[in-house]
Amino acid sequence: MEAFARLSPKDQDVVSLCVLEDMSLAQAAAALGIPTGTVKSRLSRAKARLLRLTTDLTDAGSVSGGVK
């Protein structure tokens, strides 16, 4: 949840609708009042950022010599 909180509010909205609420890109676009392409690019950017953030948070919490 810490990584999700670090996303921008716009990216949080897209992730919430497309991933948590299981909406299609078109449904999320209609709900947010933005083009489908914008939803697609925000979702892609947000997923990449979440991956980086979770990796960074995991690395920061791991003990030297421990298993990741």
PAVEX-942960 format. One record per residue: residue number from 1; x, y, z of N, C-alpha, C in turn; residue in one letter. Coordinates in Angstrom, 3 decimals. Layout:
N
PT,NUM,X,Y,Z,X,Y,Z,X,Y,Z,A
...
//
This chain:
68
PT,1,0.813,-1.185,0.000,0.000,0.000,0.000,0.864,1.260,0.000,M
PT,2,2.043,1.177,0.569,2.925,2.341,0.590,3.291,2.774,-0.827,E
PT,3,3.548,1.808,-1.688,3.898,2.132,-3.074,2.723,2.792,-3.781,A
PT,4,1.511,2.285,-3.573,0.318,2.873,-4.186,0.141,4.317,-3.738,F
PT,5,0.384,4.591,-2.482,0.231,5.943,-1.943,1.219,6.923,-2.568,A
PT,6,2.315,6.415,-3.103,3.321,7.278,-3.725,2.990,7.641,-5.178,R
PT,7,1.978,6.990,-5.741,1.548,7.351,-7.095,0.829,8.690,-7.065,L
PT,8,0.803,9.363,-8.205,0.040,10.600,-8.299,-1.445,10.270,-8.169,S
PT,9,-2.259,11.224,-7.734,-3.700,10.969,-7.626,-4.319,10.497,-8.944,P
PT,10,-3.875,11.044,-10.067,-4.410,10.623,-11.371,-4.059,9.163,-11.653,K
PT,11,-2.833,8.779,-11.331,-2.431,7.387,-11.544,-3.154,6.459,-10.571,D
PT,12,-3.355,6.904,-9.338,-4.119,6.117,-8.371,-5.535,5.865,-8.873,Q
PT,13,-6.155,6.892,-9.450,-7.517,6.744,-9.970,-7.572,5.667,-11.045,D
PT,14,-6.640,5.714,-11.978,-6.637,4.758,-13.084,-6.384,3.342,-12.569,V
PT,15,-5.425,3.177,-11.678,-5.138,1.847,-11.127,-6.349,1.334,-10.355,V
PT,16,-6.959,2.185,-9.572,-8.136,1.774,-8.798,-9.253,1.267,-9.701,S
PT,17,-9.529,2.009,-10.762,-10.623,1.624,-11.651,-10.289,0.396,-12.493,L
PT,18,-9.114,0.381,-13.098,-8.766,-0.700,-14.024,-8.335,-1.983,-13.328,C
PT,19,-7.656,-1.867,-12.222,-7.130,-3.060,-11.548,-8.048,-3.502,-10.409,V
PT,20,-8.344,-2.592,-9.502,-9.141,-2.975,-8.334,-10.618,-3.154,-8.666,L
PT,21,-11.150,-2.276,-9.513,-12.569,-2.356,-9.883,-12.793,-3.177,-11.153,E
PT,22,-11.711,-3.610,-11.802,-11.749,-4.447,-12.994,-12.535,-3.821,-14.148,D
PT,23,-12.424,-2.504,-14.295,-13.065,-1.815,-15.420,-12.183,-1.933,-16.660,M
PT,24,-12.826,-1.889,-17.819,-12.073,-1.843,-19.066,-11.479,-0.446,-19.216,S
PT,25,-10.552,-0.307,-20.153,-9.971,1.011,-20.406,-11.055,2.000,-20.813,L
PT,26,-11.990,1.556,-21.651,-13.074,2.429,-22.106,-13.992,2.836,-20.950,A
PT,27,-14.285,1.904,-20.058,-15.133,2.214,-18.907,-14.438,3.209,-17.978,Q
PT,28,-13.159,2.995,-17.726,-12.406,3.907,-16.868,-12.324,5.285,-17.499,A
PT,29,-12.114,5.328,-18.809,-12.050,6.606,-19.519,-13.363,7.367,-19.378,A
PT,30,-14.476,6.664,-19.540,-15.786,7.306,-19.398,-16.003,7.799,-17.971,A
PT,31,-15.609,7.000,-16.996,-15.784,7.378,-15.589,-14.947,8.602,-15.224,A
PT,32,-13.760,8.700,-15.821,-12.854,9.808,-15.507,-13.029,11.000,-16.448,L
PT,33,-13.750,10.791,-17.549,-13.947,11.867,-18.514,-12.697,12.222,-19.292,G
PT,34,-11.889,11.189,-19.587,-10.646,11.390,-20.342,-10.595,10.381,-21.481,I
PT,35,-9.743,10.613,-22.490,-9.635,9.667,-23.608,-9.084,8.299,-23.168,P
PT,36,-9.499,7.272,-23.877,-9.039,5.916,-23.588,-7.518,5.815,-23.676,T
PT,37,-6.920,6.486,-24.633,-5.467,6.462,-24.771,-4.756,7.032,-23.556,G
PT,38,-5.365,8.024,-22.936,-4.789,8.613,-21.721,-4.846,7.609,-20.571,T
PT,39,-5.947,6.891,-20.469,-6.068,5.852,-19.439,-4.994,4.793,-19.665,V
PT,40,-4.833,4.376,-20.915,-3.847,3.340,-21.242,-2.435,3.776,-20.881,K
PT,41,-2.086,5.012,-21.216,-0.724,5.476,-20.919,-0.519,5.671,-19.415,S
PT,42,-1.527,6.197,-18.721,-1.400,6.357,-17.262,-1.284,5.014,-16.568,R
PT,43,-2.062,4.039,-17.027,-2.012,2.714,-16.414,-0.646,2.072,-16.634,L
PT,44,-0.128,2.197,-17.831,1.194,1.645,-18.129,2.268,2.306,-17.266,S
PT,45,2.214,3.633,-17.180,3.184,4.374,-16.379,3.048,4.004,-14.893,R
PT,46,1.817,3.889,-14.421,1.587,3.569,-13.006,2.081,2.168,-12.669,A
PT,47,1.840,1.208,-13.553,2.314,-0.163,-13.303,3.836,-0.208,-13.236,K
PT,48,4.489,0.506,-14.148,5.952,0.547,-14.145,6.464,1.197,-12.863,A
PT,49,5.823,2.281,-12.447,6.232,2.971,-11.217,6.002,2.076,-9.997,R
PT,50,4.880,1.381,-9.950,4.620,0.473,-8.833,5.673,-0.620,-8.757,L
PT,51,6.061,-1.138,-9.905,7.101,-2.168,-9.928,8.408,-1.628,-9.374,L
PT,52,8.791,-0.425,-9.835,10.026,0.198,-9.323,9.916,0.463,-7.819,R
PT,53,8.793,1.008,-7.391,8.625,1.349,-5.975,8.638,0.108,-5.087,L
PT,54,7.947,-0.944,-5.513,7.925,-2.147,-4.677,9.297,-2.798,-4.631,T
PT,55,10.029,-2.741,-5.729,11.395,-3.267,-5.739,12.282,-2.446,-4.811,T
PT,56,12.158,-1.112,-4.895,12.945,-0.235,-4.026,12.603,-0.455,-2.560,D
PT,57,11.329,-0.579,-2.245,10.911,-0.785,-0.859,11.368,-2.131,-0.339,L
PT,58,11.318,-3.156,-1.196,11.777,-4.486,-0.798,13.267,-4.491,-0.571,T
PT,59,14.015,-3.853,-1.483,15.473,-3.779,-1.338,15.859,-3.007,-0.082,D
PT,60,15.145,-1.929,0.204,15.456,-1.115,1.372,15.199,-1.851,2.675,A
PT,61,14.267,-2.794,2.650,13.923,-3.530,3.868,14.651,-4.839,4.027,G
PT,62,15.426,-5.240,3.022,16.103,-6.532,3.119,17.396,-6.408,3.924,S
PT,63,17.717,-7.494,4.570,18.923,-7.556,5.392,20.088,-7.990,4.524,V
PT,64,21.234,-7.389,4.729,22.424,-7.745,3.946,22.702,-9.225,4.090,S
PT,65,22.820,-9.877,2.937,23.084,-11.308,2.937,21.830,-12.151,2.986,G
PT,66,20.681,-11.505,3.149,19.420,-12.250,3.212,18.913,-12.584,1.828,G
PT,67,17.919,-13.406,1.790,17.291,-13.813,0.532,16.228,-12.803,0.182,V
PT,68,16.204,-12.400,-1.092,15.189,-11.442,-1.556,13.970,-12.166,-2.032,K
//
